[in-house]
Amino acid sequence: MPALKNCPEFARRRARIFVENHCINHRKCKDSSVHNMCFFLYSRSANSSEMLDYLKKEENKIIAGQNVYLDLTYALNEAKKQQIECERNPHKGENAGLDSKSLAERVKNLKKAQITLYGIMKVYGKAVELALEVSDIGLARDYANKPMNRRIQQELWMKIATHLFKGETQEDKGGVMGVQDALTFIRENSRLRVEDLLETFPKTAKVEEMKEHLCRCLEDYERKLINLRAKIEKNSYSAD
């Protein structure tokens, strides 16, 4: 097994396929060292998107109630180690031959691997923070909605809101998300109300950008008041 760690790049993919297909999928090996080796080989692959696909499968297993034999702490440390190595020595080891765009993508995917691992470990605060760091609002949203505790959900969404209103996050298409788009995103994906966000609004925000959402908020309150009034009248009628 240790010899696989030192095999050259051209043999690494074959080694990983053998470990995953033969040892894990075919022989149903439950030994953590074998699963750890599989992740080790993935983390050093030139195609880092394959590593993300592998981790997503592991996450789905846990969601489905199945056992996962990968040592999550080991995998997290390996992903961090590779990220640091990429940033410190961008043209050595596994990074040799990568152009600047490919290298940036590799660093980003190693961070996304950490996000998924934090999510699997239910360390949702770290998952959301790192997702915001790589400007992946979709991942931040997914993990902010994971906690069962509503208070924790709100705290995570306040982090997302603060980040969005600072204009630090970009949409997938590339452009900074404006206040109106940020409000729409928060309203559609979280339980935060407009009044929860007042302190986080940028000073440069215009009333027009918030008008639609404030009106919706007032409509929601009006609807709740009508329902409450109807319940009171019904209870009063029943009491009589």
C-alpha positions in Angstrom: 0.0 0.0 0.0 2.7 2.6 0.8 4.3 2.0 -2.6 1.1 3.4 -4.3 1.8 6.8 -2.7 5.1 7.0 -4.5 4.0 5.8 -7.9 4.5 8.3 -10.8 1.7 10.4 -12.1 1.0 8.3 -15.2 0.5 5.2 -13.0 -1.5 7.0 -10.3 -4.8 6.9 -12.2 -4.5 3.2 -12.8 -3.7 2.6 -9.2 -6.7 4.6 -8.0 -9.0 2.8 -10.4 -7.7 -0.6 -9.1 -8.2 0.4 -5.5 -11.7 1.8 -6.1 -13.1 -0.7 -8.5 -11.4 -3.9 -7.3 -10.8 -3.4 -3.6 -13.8 -1.2 -2.6 -16.5 -1.8 -5.2 -15.9 -5.5 -6.0 -14.4 -6.9 -2.8 -16.4 -4.6 -0.6 -13.3 -3.8 1.5 -14.2 -1.9 4.7 -10.6 -1.2 5.8 -10.3 2.6 6.3 -6.7 2.5 5.1 -7.9 1.3 1.7 -10.5 4.0 1.5 -8.0 6.6 2.7 -5.6 5.5 -0.1 -8.4 6.0 -2.6 -8.9 9.6 -1.5 -5.1 10.1 -1.4 -4.9 9.2 -5.0 -7.9 11.3 -5.9 -6.4 14.3 -4.1 -3.3 14.1 -6.2 -5.1 13.6 -9.5 -4.6 16.3 -12.2 -8.4 16.1 -12.7 -9.4 17.4 -9.3 -13.1 17.4 -10.3 -13.0 13.6 -10.0 -12.2 14.1 -6.3 -15.3 16.2 -5.8 -17.5 13.6 -7.5 -16.0 10.9 -5.2 -16.7 12.9 -2.1 -20.3 13.7 -3.3 -20.9 10.0 -3.6 -19.6 9.5 0.0 -21.9 12.3 1.2 -24.9 10.7 -0.5 -24.1 7.4 1.1 -24.3 9.1 4.5 -27.6 10.8 3.6 -29.0 7.4 2.5 -28.0 5.9 5.9 -25.1 3.8 4.6 -21.7 3.4 6.2 -18.7 5.4 5.0 -15.3 3.9 5.8 -13.2 6.9 4.7 -11.5 8.6 7.6 -13.0 12.1 7.2 -10.3 13.8 9.4 -7.6 12.2 7.3 -9.2 13.3 4.1 -9.7 16.8 5.4 -6.1 17.1 6.4 -4.9 15.7 3.0 -7.1 18.3 1.1 -5.7 21.1 3.3 -2.1 19.8 2.8 -2.5 19.7 -1.0 -4.1 23.1 -1.1 -1.2 24.6 0.8 1.3 22.8 -1.4 -0.4 24.2 -4.5 -0.2 27.7 -3.2 3.4 27.5 -1.9 4.9 25.4 -4.7 2.7 26.0 -7.7 5.1 24.4 -10.2 6.3 21.3 -8.3 5.1 17.8 -7.8 1.5 17.2 -8.9 1.3 20.8 -10.0 4.2 20.7 -12.5 3.0 21.4 -16.0 -0.3 23.1 -14.9 -1.0 26.5 -16.4 -2.3 29.3 -14.1 -5.9 28.7 -14.9 -5.7 24.9 -14.2 -3.7 25.6 -11.0 -6.4 28.0 -9.7 -9.1 25.5 -10.5 -7.2 22.8 -8.6 -6.8 25.0 -5.5 -10.5 25.9 -5.7 -11.5 22.2 -6.0 -9.3 21.3 -3.0 -11.2 24.0 -1.0 -14.5 22.6 -2.2 -13.4 19.2 -1.1 -12.9 20.6 2.4 -16.3 22.2 2.2 -17.9 18.8 1.5 -16.0 17.1 4.2 -16.9 19.8 6.8 -20.5 19.3 5.6 -20.3 15.5 6.1 -18.8 16.1 9.6 -21.7 18.5 10.3 -19.3 21.4 10.9 -21.7 23.7 8.9 -20.2 27.0 10.0 -16.8 26.1 8.5 -18.5 24.8 5.4 -20.4 28.0 4.8 -17.4 30.2 5.5 -15.2 28.3 3.1 -17.9 28.3 0.4 -18.2 32.1 0.7 -14.4 32.3 0.4 -14.5 30.5 -3.0 -17.6 32.5 -4.0 -19.8 29.5 -4.3 -23.1 30.7 -3.0 -24.9 27.5 -4.0 -22.7 25.5 -1.7 -23.1 28.1 1.1 -26.8 27.9 0.7 -26.9 24.1 0.8 -24.9 23.9 4.0 -26.6 26.9 5.7 -29.9 25.0 5.4 -28.6 21.7 6.8 -28.7 22.4 10.5 -32.0 21.3 12.2 -31.6 24.1 14.7 -33.4 27.2 13.3 -31.2 29.6 15.3 -28.0 28.1 13.8 -29.6 28.3 10.3 -30.3 32.0 10.8 -26.7 32.7 12.0 -25.3 31.0 8.9 -27.6 32.9 6.7 -26.7 36.2 8.3 -23.1 35.4 7.3 -24.2 34.8 3.7 -26.3 38.0 3.7 -23.4 40.1 5.1 -21.1 38.6 2.4 -23.6 39.3 -0.4 -24.3 42.9 0.6 -20.5 43.6 0.8 -20.5 42.8 -2.9 -17.7 40.2 -2.5 -19.6 37.3 -4.0 -20.1 36.7 -7.7 -22.9 34.8 -9.4 -22.0 31.8 -11.5 -22.2 33.9 -14.7 -19.7 36.3 -13.2 -20.8 39.8 -12.1 -21.3 41.1 -8.7 -24.7 40.3 -7.1 -26.7 43.5 -6.5 -28.8 44.3 -3.5 -32.1 43.4 -5.2 -30.7 40.1 -6.5 -29.2 39.3 -3.1 -32.6 40.0 -1.4 -34.3 37.8 -3.8 -31.8 35.0 -3.3 -32.1 35.3 0.5 -35.9 35.4 0.5 -36.2 32.3 -1.8 -33.7 30.2 0.1 -33.8 31.1 3.8 -36.1 32.0 6.7 -34.6 35.5 7.2 -37.0 38.4 7.0 -36.2 41.8 5.6 -36.1 43.3 9.1 -33.5 40.8 10.1 -31.2 42.2 7.4 -31.6 46.0 8.0 -28.3 46.3 9.8 -26.4 44.5 7.1 -27.7 46.6 4.2 -24.9 48.6 2.5 -25.1 52.3 3.0 -25.2 52.9 -0.7 -28.4 50.8 -1.1 -31.3 52.6 -2.7 -34.8 52.5 -1.5 -36.0 51.3 -4.9 -33.8 48.2 -4.6 -35.6 47.3 -1.3 -39.1 48.5 -2.2 -40.4 45.3 -3.7 -39.1 43.2 -0.8 -40.4 45.6 1.9 -43.9 45.5 0.2 -43.8 41.7 0.2 -42.9 41.8 3.9 -45.8 44.1 4.7 -48.1 41.8 2.6 -47.0 38.8 4.7 -47.7 40.6 7.9 -51.1 41.7 6.7 -51.9 38.1 5.7 -50.9 36.9 9.1 -53.0 39.5 10.8 -56.0 38.6 8.8 -55.5 34.9 9.7 -55.1 35.8 13.4 -58.2 38.0 13.4 -60.2 35.1 11.8 -59.0 32.7 14.5 -59.9 35.2 17.3 -63.4 35.7 15.8 -63.8 31.9 15.5 -62.8 31.3 19.1 -65.0 34.1 20.3 -68.0 32.6 18.4 -67.3 29.2 19.9 -67.1 30.6 23.4 -70.5 32.3 23.0 
